[in-house]
Amino acid sequence: MTDRPALSLNPGSRGSRVLGLGSFQPEKVVTNDDLSKVMDTNDEWIQSRVGIVERRFAEKDELLTDFAVAAGKAALEDAGVDPSEVDTVILPNCTMPTLIPNAAAQVAARIGIPNPGAFDLNAACAGFCYGLGVASDLVRAGSAKKVLVIGAEKLTDSVNPTDRANAIIFADGAGAAVVGASDEPQIGPVSWGSAGDLVDLIGMTEEKFIYQEGQSVFRWATTQIAPIAMRALEVAGLKPSDVDVLVPHQANLRIVEAIAKKLRANGAREEMVVADDIKYSGNTSSASIPLALDHMRKAGTAKSGDVVLAVGFGAGLSYAGQAFVCP
Ligand code: UT7
């Protein structure tokens, strides 16, 4: 026995759910033909090897934090949540030009969220799924009531414009989700991990440009990510046949198709809708999953109540996925 006082905990909730989604892209559209004027590439190579038709590039004076504010506001509006109700802001990204001040606190202030817990999270292209997992568990544990998760990137600042393998892939944008409590769990447990032994496959050069050993990353993603997605279903008590919408990180359309093929070989339905937002958005790293799902909802290919399976993967190498119900 001890006379130490017992600690009390915040009341949590049985489950959590995504209350709303929002996204933002800069206006400037860059086609493959535009790129072929400034580097040795062509539309046929890009479409057949990567699946991109066009992407959005920010202007010099448009910042990652600007995209995040716009996507965050849109998600709050979609959720019908007032900024004053949000107590936590998580901002997955890997392209903030400076490490301090963090993006989350600045973005929260600009949206009008009063004094939230605010932090950036870097798990590269897996960042949104990491952030969603943390948000869900904060809500369930009672540490937060409403969490705004915003994946935002300005990758054009981090790509050498003469590096044709990367300059054609990466693009700019943001996607956001609002997470709150729910009696019935509507966000499954996150299935996450990292392969630090493969750390050298993606990184930054001394000039602070992204490099990747493309083919090795491609092989890893096409073989190792479908099992992570399957594990996310298993821990949520779901089967591949339950998935209505598959949203893999939009790294390369051939990787997306390989993941979908593996899931279908394991029981996912032919009619399962598969995100192909990379065609018109490029690879926006931690923004790509919420950006793709928001676009799919607007296009009517993903509907409220659908079972979504998201899986992100990238530098680290890091990966994470979870199942959740589409708001
Ligand atoms: O988001 C984070 C995770 N990242 C990924 O998941 C990316 C995974 N990797 C990939 O998606 C692909 O590896 C890339 C898109 C990055 C590159 O595609 P690849 O098919 O692996 O091309 P490669 O770099 O191996 O190059 C193949 C050929 C080379 O020519 P040779 O040496 O065979 O004559 C390249 O010089 O394609 C050439 N090439 C290009 N040609 C026209 C490379 N980039 C281009 C280009 N346009 N933009």
Residues whose N, C-alpha, C, O or C-beta is under 5 A from the ligand:
A	BS01	UT7	D40 T41 N42 W45 R49 V50 C125 R164 A165 I168 G214 Q215 V217 F218 A221 A251 N252 F313 G314
